[in-house]
Amino acid sequence: MRRSIILRIVLASLISGCASLNQQAIEFRISNGIAFEFNSGQFDTVDIQPSETQIWRSSELVGSVATMETNADFSTAVEEVRQGFREARKSSGDVTELDLGEGVYGFSATINGYTTAFIATSNHPSSWVTISTADDVFYQVLSTLAVH
């Protein structure tokens, strides 16, 4: 009996240890001080393009990150993202204002199985960020979001 219990504990330890290695969080850092994590088990390829970074799993796009320059019509990135929120609310998608803390403004929009966060910080008025992921991982990614 004792041997059976010890064997089960060892087996459970091995299985859970292997599982945690496959789900290691990878931190993505964006030039304007925003960082987030994506579990390594949710992607197998990072494709760095000139205007965005794409995150893939088994030939399926599961996420992307892009830094956008603030349009000359706006004095700050926060102002531009706020205007984007007002415009997005007029669409048929699910649009949610995000609570990201002082000096950070953002919202998310969900359309066709993907959710995109539009985020600007007052510390970086000349650019803002989009983080887009498949719906099933968006809130996990969002929960790790940090502004440095």
C-alpha positions as a Markdown table, in Angstrom:
| # | Residue | x | y | z |
|---|---|---|---|---|
| 1 | Met | 0.0 | 0.0 | 0.0 |
| 2 | Arg | 2.7 | 2.4 | 1.0 |
| 3 | Arg | 4.7 | 1.6 | -2.1 |
| 4 | Ser | 1.6 | 2.3 | -4.3 |
| 5 | Ile | 1.1 | 5.7 | -2.7 |
| 6 | Ile | 4.7 | 6.7 | -3.2 |
| 7 | Leu | 4.6 | 5.5 | -6.8 |
| 8 | Arg | 1.5 | 7.7 | -7.4 |
| 9 | Ile | 3.1 | 10.7 | -5.8 |
| 10 | Val | 6.2 | 10.3 | -8.0 |
| 11 | Leu | 4.2 | 9.7 | -11.1 |
| 12 | Ala | 2.0 | 12.8 | -10.4 |
| 13 | Ser | 5.1 | 14.9 | -9.8 |
| 14 | Leu | 6.7 | 13.8 | -13.1 |
| 15 | Ile | 3.5 | 14.5 | -15.0 |
| 16 | Ser | 2.9 | 17.9 | -13.5 |
| 17 | Gly | 6.5 | 18.8 | -13.8 |
| 18 | Cys | 6.5 | 18.0 | -17.5 |
| 19 | Ala | 3.3 | 19.9 | -18.0 |
| 20 | Ser | 4.6 | 23.1 | -16.4 |
| 21 | Leu | 7.7 | 23.0 | -18.7 |
| 22 | Asn | 5.4 | 23.1 | -21.7 |
| 23 | Gln | 3.4 | 26.0 | -20.3 |
| 24 | Gln | 6.3 | 28.4 | -19.4 |
| 25 | Ala | 5.3 | 32.0 | -19.7 |
| 26 | Ile | 7.2 | 34.0 | -22.2 |
| 27 | Glu | 7.3 | 37.8 | -21.7 |
| 28 | Phe | 6.9 | 40.1 | -24.7 |
| 29 | Arg | 8.2 | 43.6 | -24.2 |
| 30 | Ile | 7.1 | 46.5 | -26.4 |
| 31 | Ser | 9.2 | 49.6 | -27.0 |
| 32 | Asn | 6.8 | 52.0 | -25.2 |
| 33 | Gly | 7.1 | 50.2 | -21.8 |
| 34 | Ile | 4.2 | 47.7 | -22.2 |
| 35 | Ala | 4.9 | 44.1 | -21.4 |
| 36 | Phe | 2.7 | 41.0 | -21.4 |
| 37 | Glu | 3.1 | 37.2 | -21.1 |
| 38 | Phe | 2.0 | 34.4 | -23.4 |
| 39 | Asn | 2.2 | 30.8 | -22.4 |
| 40 | Ser | 4.7 | 28.9 | -24.6 |
| 41 | Gly | 2.3 | 26.0 | -25.0 |
| 42 | Gln | -0.1 | 28.4 | -26.9 |
| 43 | Phe | 2.3 | 29.1 | -29.7 |
| 44 | Asp | 5.2 | 27.6 | -31.6 |
| 45 | Thr | 6.4 | 30.3 | -33.9 |
| 46 | Val | 7.1 | 34.1 | -33.6 |
| 47 | Asp | 7.2 | 35.8 | -37.0 |
| 48 | Ile | 8.7 | 39.3 | -36.9 |
| 49 | Gln | 7.4 | 41.4 | -39.7 |
| 50 | Pro | 8.4 | 45.1 | -40.4 |
| 51 | Ser | 5.2 | 46.5 | -38.9 |
| 52 | Glu | 4.1 | 43.7 | -36.5 |
| 53 | Thr | 5.1 | 40.6 | -34.6 |
| 54 | Gln | 2.8 | 37.6 | -35.4 |
| 55 | Ile | 2.4 | 34.7 | -33.0 |
| 56 | Trp | 1.5 | 31.3 | -34.5 |
| 57 | Arg | 0.4 | 27.8 | -33.3 |
| 58 | Ser | 0.4 | 24.9 | -35.8 |
| 59 | Ser | 0.1 | 27.3 | -38.8 |
| 60 | Glu | -2.8 | 29.2 | -37.2 |
| 61 | Leu | -2.4 | 32.9 | -36.3 |
| 62 | Val | -3.1 | 33.2 | -32.5 |
| 63 | Gly | -1.9 | 36.7 | -31.9 |
| 64 | Ser | -0.1 | 39.8 | -33.1 |
| 65 | Val | 1.5 | 42.8 | -31.6 |
| 66 | Ala | 2.0 | 46.1 | -33.4 |
| 67 | Thr | 3.3 | 49.6 | -32.4 |
| 68 | Met | 1.5 | 52.4 | -34.2 |
| 69 | Glu | 2.8 | 55.9 | -34.6 |
| 70 | Thr | 0.4 | 58.6 | -33.3 |
| 71 | Asn | -1.5 | 60.2 | -36.1 |
| 72 | Ala | -0.6 | 63.9 | -36.7 |
| 73 | Asp | -4.2 | 64.9 | -36.1 |
| 74 | Phe | -3.8 | 64.0 | -32.4 |
| 75 | Ser | -1.5 | 65.6 | -29.9 |
| 76 | Thr | -1.0 | 62.4 | -27.9 |
| 77 | Ala | -1.4 | 58.6 | -28.3 |
| 78 | Val | -3.9 | 58.6 | -25.4 |
| 79 | Glu | -6.1 | 61.1 | -27.2 |
| 80 | Glu | -6.0 | 59.0 | -30.4 |
| 81 | Val | -6.9 | 55.8 | -28.6 |
| 82 | Arg | -9.7 | 57.5 | -26.8 |
| 83 | Gln | -11.1 | 58.7 | -30.1 |
| 84 | Gly | -10.7 | 55.1 | -31.4 |
| 85 | Phe | -12.8 | 53.9 | -28.5 |
| 86 | Arg | -15.6 | 56.4 | -29.3 |
| 87 | Glu | -15.6 | 55.2 | -32.9 |
| 88 | Ala | -15.4 | 51.5 | -32.1 |
| 89 | Arg | -18.5 | 51.8 | -29.8 |
| 90 | Lys | -20.5 | 52.6 | -33.0 |
| 91 | Ser | -19.5 | 49.2 | -34.5 |
| 92 | Ser | -21.3 | 45.9 | -34.2 |
| 93 | Gly | -18.5 | 44.3 | -32.2 |
| 94 | Asp | -18.1 | 43.9 | -28.5 |
| 95 | Val | -16.1 | 46.9 | -27.3 |
| 96 | Thr | -14.9 | 47.2 | -23.7 |
| 97 | Glu | -13.0 | 50.0 | -22.0 |
| 98 | Leu | -10.0 | 48.5 | -20.0 |
| 99 | Asp | -9.0 | 49.5 | -16.5 |
| 100 | Leu | -5.2 | 49.7 | -16.9 |
| 101 | Gly | -4.2 | 52.1 | -14.2 |
| 102 | Glu | -3.1 | 55.7 | -14.0 |
| 103 | Gly | -1.5 | 57.1 | -17.1 |
| 104 | Val | -2.6 | 54.2 | -19.3 |
| 105 | Tyr | -5.7 | 54.2 | -21.5 |
| 106 | Gly | -7.0 | 51.3 | -23.5 |
| 107 | Phe | -10.0 | 49.4 | -24.8 |
| 108 | Ser | -10.6 | 46.0 | -26.5 |
| 109 | Ala | -12.8 | 45.1 | -29.4 |
| 110 | Thr | -13.9 | 41.6 | -30.2 |
| 111 | Ile | -14.8 | 40.6 | -33.8 |
| 112 | Asn | -14.8 | 37.2 | -35.5 |
| 113 | Gly | -13.0 | 35.2 | -32.8 |
| 114 | Tyr | -10.2 | 37.7 | -32.1 |
| 115 | Thr | -9.9 | 40.4 | -29.5 |
| 116 | Thr | -7.7 | 43.3 | -30.0 |
| 117 | Ala | -6.5 | 45.7 | -27.2 |
| 118 | Phe | -5.6 | 49.2 | -28.2 |
| 119 | Ile | -3.3 | 50.7 | -25.5 |
| 120 | Ala | -1.6 | 54.1 | -25.1 |
| 121 | Thr | 0.4 | 55.5 | -22.2 |
| 122 | Ser | 0.9 | 59.1 | -21.2 |
| 123 | Asn | 4.7 | 58.4 | -21.0 |
| 124 | His | 4.9 | 57.7 | -24.7 |
| 125 | Pro | 2.7 | 60.2 | -26.5 |
| 126 | Ser | 4.1 | 59.4 | -30.0 |
| 127 | Ser | 3.0 | 55.8 | -30.3 |
| 128 | Trp | 0.4 | 53.3 | -29.1 |
| 129 | Val | 0.1 | 49.5 | -29.2 |
| 130 | Thr | -2.3 | 46.9 | -30.4 |
| 131 | Ile | -2.3 | 43.4 | -29.0 |
| 132 | Ser | -4.6 | 41.0 | -30.8 |
| 133 | Thr | -5.2 | 37.4 | -29.8 |
| 134 | Ala | -7.6 | 34.6 | -30.3 |
| 135 | Asp | -10.5 | 35.0 | -27.9 |
| 136 | Asp | -9.6 | 31.9 | -25.9 |
| 137 | Val | -6.3 | 33.4 | -24.7 |
| 138 | Phe | -7.0 | 37.2 | -24.7 |
| 139 | Tyr | -7.9 | 37.6 | -21.0 |
| 140 | Gln | -5.0 | 35.4 | -19.9 |
| 141 | Val | -2.7 | 37.7 | -21.9 |
| 142 | Leu | -4.4 | 40.8 | -20.6 |
| 143 | Ser | -4.1 | 39.7 | -17.0 |
| 144 | Thr | -0.3 | 39.7 | -17.3 |
| 145 | Leu | -0.2 | 43.2 | -18.9 |
| 146 | Ala | 2.2 | 45.6 | -17.2 |
| 147 | Val | 3.4 | 49.1 | -17.9 |
| 148 | His | 6.9 | 50.0 | -16.9 |
